[in-house]
Amino acid sequence: MFRVLIIDDERLARNELKKLLEGISGIEVIGEATNANEGIEKIESLAPDLVFLDIQMPNKTGFEMLESIDKAPKVIFTTAYDEFALKAFEFNALDYLMKPIDPKRLGEALYKLQQTDEKEINPLVSHSRGLLTANDQVFVKDGERCWFVKLADVRLFESVGNYAKVFFGNNKPLILKSLNALEERLDEKTFFRANRKQIINLRMIEKVEPYFNGGLLLDLIGGEKIEVSRRQAVKFKEMMSL
């Protein structure tokens, strides 16, 4: 059973979508929100498995809403954008439905989501603001490109002033979060503060070598070479039982 939240500033659009969803088995609409701020509150309090999210809303867009929450739920965008404007999002495999919503297209989008590993659905959003684990996903937007990124796929966070560069696949977008803020939220069983500028995914290490002044040099799967400071090297060796 997918527990669904609808976020849209248009009452008629919410009602129309709700009617369509009522006829689909395995779907339960647990709430509605009329704007992004209300949507954030409902996501945190209701912990839906799936959110239908309008992109164009007053004060804050659907994308801006996703950028302001730590854990991103499963999302299907609902939008009046034309298809040309959405090419960048489609390229990054985000699900979206054009308004007015076609019942057949809605069924296809839900079928696609139901093919995902159900074990991953519930951990994506939780009632608490606990640690972000490897199974959680985050929403990353860089210009016109968007991603839903599973933290297990992120090999490195690198400080760039008040921003952090996120390394996954061949992508390195920036997010407006400091490395210190990220460190507080990331599970230390998976993510390790190698030095002042970088946090690494321990599961992405290919090679460990001794380095200058008692430090360590790590090779990551993506080819990056990361220096572990002398102080952090002691902690690293204890964690990895080296």
C-alpha positions as MATLAB code, in Angstrom:
seq = 'MFRVLIIDDERLARNELKKLLEGISGIEVIGEATNANEGIEKIESLAPDLVFLDIQMPNKTGFEMLESIDKAPKVIFTTAYDEFALKAFEFNALDYLMKPIDPKRLGEALYKLQQTDEKEINPLVSHSRGLLTANDQVFVKDGERCWFVKLADVRLFESVGNYAKVFFGNNKPLILKSLNALEERLDEKTFFRANRKQIINLRMIEKVEPYFNGGLLLDLIGGEKIEVSRRQAVKFKEMMSL';
ca = [
       0.000    0.000    0.000;
       1.382    3.394   -1.056;
       0.468    6.188    1.372;
       0.065    9.289   -0.801;
       0.253   13.044   -0.142;
      -0.976   15.557   -2.758;
       0.665   19.019   -2.800;
      -0.957   21.520   -5.184;
      -2.204   25.081   -4.738;
      -5.208   24.481   -7.044;
      -8.191   22.902   -5.267;
      -9.717   21.576   -8.499;
      -6.418   19.923   -9.471;
      -6.197   18.242   -6.042;
      -9.778   17.004   -6.250;
      -9.327   15.693   -9.786;
      -6.174   13.763   -8.857;
      -7.776   12.448   -5.663;
     -10.716   11.054   -7.677;
      -8.362    9.333  -10.109;
      -6.347    7.792   -7.255;
      -9.449    6.534   -5.419;
     -10.025    4.042   -8.222;
      -6.534    2.522   -7.988;
      -5.836   -0.384   -5.654;
      -2.786   -0.157   -3.414;
      -3.106    3.641   -3.086;
      -4.291    5.522    0.009;
      -4.459    9.343   -0.035;
      -3.486   10.330    3.516;
      -3.414   14.108    3.107;
      -3.308   17.255    0.999;
      -1.309   20.490    1.147;
      -2.001   23.776   -0.631;
       1.553   25.173   -0.719;
       5.197   24.218   -0.249;
       5.478   25.192    3.430;
       2.375   23.205    4.324;
       3.769   20.390    2.190;
       6.992   20.289    4.223;
       4.994   20.054    7.468;
       2.807   17.257    6.098;
       5.810   15.294    4.795;
       7.431   15.465    8.232;
       4.247   14.621   10.179;
       2.592   12.041    7.890;
       5.680   10.365    6.381;
       4.077    9.518    3.008;
       5.544    6.863    0.717;
       4.722    8.931   -2.360;
       4.103   12.637   -3.024;
       2.304   14.129   -6.017;
       3.947   17.545   -6.215;
       2.957   20.575   -8.276;
       5.993   22.401   -9.672;
       4.476   25.880  -10.056;
       3.177   27.193   -6.725;
       3.152   30.715   -5.255;
       6.049   31.779   -2.969;
       7.989   28.523   -3.340;
       8.125   26.066   -6.239;
       8.016   22.301   -5.866;
      11.748   22.162   -6.592;
      12.522   24.757   -3.914;
      10.415   22.777   -1.462;
      12.424   19.619   -2.139;
      15.694   21.520   -1.744;
      14.636   22.666    1.731;
      14.006   19.179    3.160;
      16.720   16.724    4.139;
      15.150   13.474    2.982;
      13.346   13.349   -0.340;
      10.303   11.077   -0.605;
       9.260    9.283   -3.773;
       7.866   12.046   -6.013;
       5.704   12.291   -9.111;
       5.617   15.872  -10.382;
       2.343   17.305  -11.669;
       2.809   20.305  -13.917;
       1.438   22.511  -16.654;
       4.957   22.936  -18.138;
       5.238   21.913  -21.751;
       7.321   18.854  -22.566;
      10.156   20.856  -24.055;
      10.700   22.683  -20.747;
      10.825   19.348  -18.944;
      13.431   17.642  -21.121;
      16.173   18.227  -18.549;
      14.098   16.647  -15.784;
      13.051   13.734  -17.977;
      16.722   13.144  -18.794;
      17.358   12.630  -15.108;
      14.515   10.106  -14.832;
      12.136   12.180  -12.722;
       8.526   11.079  -13.032;
       6.100   13.799  -14.054;
       2.516   14.111  -15.259;
       1.195   16.847  -17.488;
      -2.001   18.632  -16.460;
      -4.778   17.779  -17.094;
      -3.675   14.353  -15.903;
      -4.365   11.453  -18.235;
      -5.573    8.357  -16.286;
      -3.532    6.001  -18.484;
      -0.347    8.043  -17.952;
      -1.039    8.103  -14.187;
      -1.319    4.310  -14.193;
       1.993    4.002  -16.045;
       3.770    6.282  -13.554;
       2.431    4.312  -10.585;
       3.340    0.995  -12.184;
       6.885    2.253  -12.708;
       7.171    3.217   -9.039;
       5.739   -0.087   -7.870;
       8.611   -1.846   -9.643;
      11.098   -0.222   -7.263;
      12.341   -2.262   -4.342;
       9.598   -1.929   -1.732;
      12.180   -2.295    1.030;
      13.443    1.147    0.053;
      10.100    2.933    0.256;
       9.502    3.386    3.969;
      13.014    4.471    5.055;
      12.956    7.436    2.640;
      10.896    9.607    4.968;
      10.694    9.311    8.728;
       8.891   11.212   11.466;
      12.149   12.085   13.176;
      14.975   14.267   11.979;
      17.409   11.442   12.624;
      20.577   10.504   10.799;
      20.570   10.201    7.030;
      21.447    6.619    6.175;
      22.765    5.069    2.965;
      19.191    4.076    2.043;
      17.868    7.645    2.193;
      17.614    9.729   -0.950;
      18.134   13.462   -1.366;
      16.963   15.896   -4.023;
      19.740   17.804   -5.791;
      19.127   20.636   -8.272;
      21.857   22.352  -10.277;
      20.525   24.874  -12.774;
      18.026   23.044  -14.987;
      19.227   19.576  -14.001;
      17.668   17.620  -11.146;
      18.421   14.338   -9.441;
      17.001   12.131   -6.741;
      20.206   10.651   -5.352;
      20.449    7.686   -3.029;
      23.120    8.490   -0.444;
      24.695    5.066   -0.980;
      25.651    6.316   -4.469;
      27.397    9.477   -3.185;
      31.125    8.859   -2.843;
      32.260   12.309   -1.690;
      31.083   15.640   -0.267;
      33.557   18.500   -0.757;
      33.380   21.940    0.841;
      33.145   24.957   -1.477;
      32.569   27.934    0.829;
      28.990   27.768    2.136;
      28.190   25.089   -0.429;
      29.093   21.430   -0.741;
      29.921   19.650   -3.986;
      28.210   16.251   -4.247;
      30.091   13.554   -6.191;
      27.968   10.725   -7.670;
      28.471    9.012  -11.020;
      29.933   11.611  -13.388;
      28.048   14.448  -11.656;
      29.339   17.073   -9.221;
      26.494   19.528   -8.484;
      26.575   22.039   -5.627;
      24.097   22.124   -2.735;
      23.611   24.980   -0.280;
      24.787   23.138    2.829;
      28.009   23.453    4.782;
      30.189   20.414    5.374;
      29.701   20.789    9.147;
      25.908   20.714    8.741;
      26.186   17.615    6.548;
      28.486   15.875    9.014;
      25.897   16.309   11.786;
      23.212   14.547    9.707;
      25.197   11.800    7.958;
      25.542    8.357    9.509;
      29.171    7.934   10.589;
      28.964    4.206    9.862;
      28.911    5.153    6.165;
      30.353    8.679    5.924;
      33.699    9.794    7.367;
      35.198   13.283    7.721;
      38.590   12.705    6.086;
      39.820   16.285    6.501;
      38.610   19.862    6.853;
      37.296   19.951    3.279;
      35.963   16.460    2.533;
      33.552   13.766    3.761;
      33.878   10.370    2.081;
      31.653    7.326    1.689;
      33.581    4.488    3.375;
      32.045    1.975    0.971;
      33.565    3.793   -2.007;
      37.218    3.300   -0.960;
      39.315    1.242   -3.381;
      42.771    1.611   -1.838;
      44.410    2.850    1.389;
      48.066    3.948    1.517;
      50.324    5.501    4.184;
      50.910    9.187    3.506;
      52.922   12.201    4.575;
      53.314   12.931    8.296;
      51.305    9.956    9.565;
      48.296   10.593    7.395;
      46.656    8.332    4.827;
      45.887    8.556    1.107;
      42.618    7.008   -0.070;
      41.670    6.131   -3.649;
      37.912    6.332   -4.262;
      35.990    4.382   -6.885;
      35.527    7.559   -8.955;
      39.282    8.126   -9.187;
      39.558   10.853   -6.546;
      42.570   10.766   -4.204;
      41.676   11.910   -0.690;
      44.158   12.896    1.994;
      43.228   11.841    5.526;
      44.780   14.132    8.098;
      47.051   12.629   10.755;
      44.443   13.147   13.463;
      41.630   11.635   11.394;
      43.894    8.786   10.269;
      44.020    7.500   13.864;
      40.219    7.485   14.022;
      39.995    5.909   10.552;
      42.330    3.045   11.501;
      40.308    2.347   14.646;
      37.040    2.309   12.693;
      38.413    0.064    9.963;
      40.471   -2.051   12.409;
      43.673   -1.391   10.471;
];
